[in-house]
Amino acid sequence: MIRVTSVCQVPDESEVVVARDIILDNPALTLEMLAQARVQKPLDVQMLFSNPLDEPVKDCVLMVEGSGLLLGSLKIDVPNLSPKERSRVRFEILPTRSGTKQLLADFSCSKFPAIKAMLSIDVDE
């Protein structure tokens, strides 16, 4: 993160100081299984995200998909996050086939347009 500060001088007025934090990398998005995956048994998965900014983020949405793990995709509206707040969202998937599967997540909000994460899940019979 880079803090940029500028001083602006407006004619016939006082100076104005503006400071902004610029984030060059997206923050981490973490996916965790909360149990062992088995075919046709519901599995809880948890998404973790921390807002690194000194300002709130709004309009947060988590999109999740995975062949053999979900039918179609799952859209979850995530509550707004205050500055430095951590979000924990749990959701359920239902593995339909055994083997190693990939769960893909795409998190977006007002300040971060596309944060992606992947979780490899070994599904037992």
N, C-alpha and C positions, 0 to 999 in steps of 0.2 A: 504494500500500500504506500502511496506517495501522497504527502500533504502538500498542496499547492496553495500559496497565499499570494494575493495581489493587492496592491494599493491603487485606488483610482482617485484621481483628482478631478472634481467637477468644478467648472468655473463658478465663482461666487458662492461656493458651498464648501463644507469641510471635506476632508479626505474620507474615503470609504475603504474599509479593509474587508476583503472577501477571502475565506478559506474553504477549501474543498479537499476531501480525501478521494483519491483516484485508485481504484483497485484494478490491477493489471491482470490478475488471475481470478477465475471464479472460485468461490469457496467450495469446500468438499461436501459431497452428498454421499451418505453412507447407507447401505442396505444391509440388514442382518436378518437371518432366519432365527426364529425363536424356538424351534424344535427340529427334529429330523423329518425330512420330507418322505412321504409314502404315497403311493398311487391311491387316488380316490379318498384321501384323508385331508381335511382342511389343514392348512399350514399358515400360521401367523408370521408375518414379515414386518419389520420395523424400518422406517426411514428416519434418519437423523440429519438435521441441517441447522447450522448456527448462522445467524445474521451477523456478519463481521462489521457492519456499518454503524455509524453514530446517528443513524436516522432509520425510521421504520421502513419495512418493505411490505407492499400490499399486493393484492390480486394474485396470490400464490396458488399455483395448481401443480399437482403431481400426476403425471401420466405414466402408467405402468403397463407393460406387455411382456409376453413370453410364450412361445409355442410350447404346448404341452403343460403349461402352468395356468393359463387363463384362457377363457373363451373370449376372443376379442381383446379389447384394452379396458383398463380401469382408470377412471378420472376421479381424482380426489381434490376437493377444494380445501386448501390449507389456510388456517386463520392467519391474519396479519401478524407480523413479527416486529416487536419493539427492538430498539437498538441493542445489540449484543445478546438478544434472546435466542434460546435454543428450542427448536421444534422437534417433537417426536410424534410420528404418525404411524399407527399400526393398521394393517389391512390384512385381509385373508385371501389366499389363493388356493386353488384346488388342482394339484398335479393329476394329469390324466394318463401320462405315460412314464415308464421308468427310464432311467439313464441320466446323463448329465444334461441339464437344461440351463438356459440363460434367461434371467429376469432382467429386463431393461427398464430404467426409470429416467424420466425427463422432468425436471423441476424448473418451473419458470415463475417469475414474479416481476414486480415493477422495476427493480434495479438489476436483475439478472435474467436475461432472456432465455437461456438454455443451459442448465446444468445437468449433465448426464452421469449416470452410474449404472454399473452392471454387477450382477451377483450370479455366480455359478452355483447351481443347486443340483446335488446328486439325489435323485429320486429312487427310493427302494420300492420293490414290489409290494 
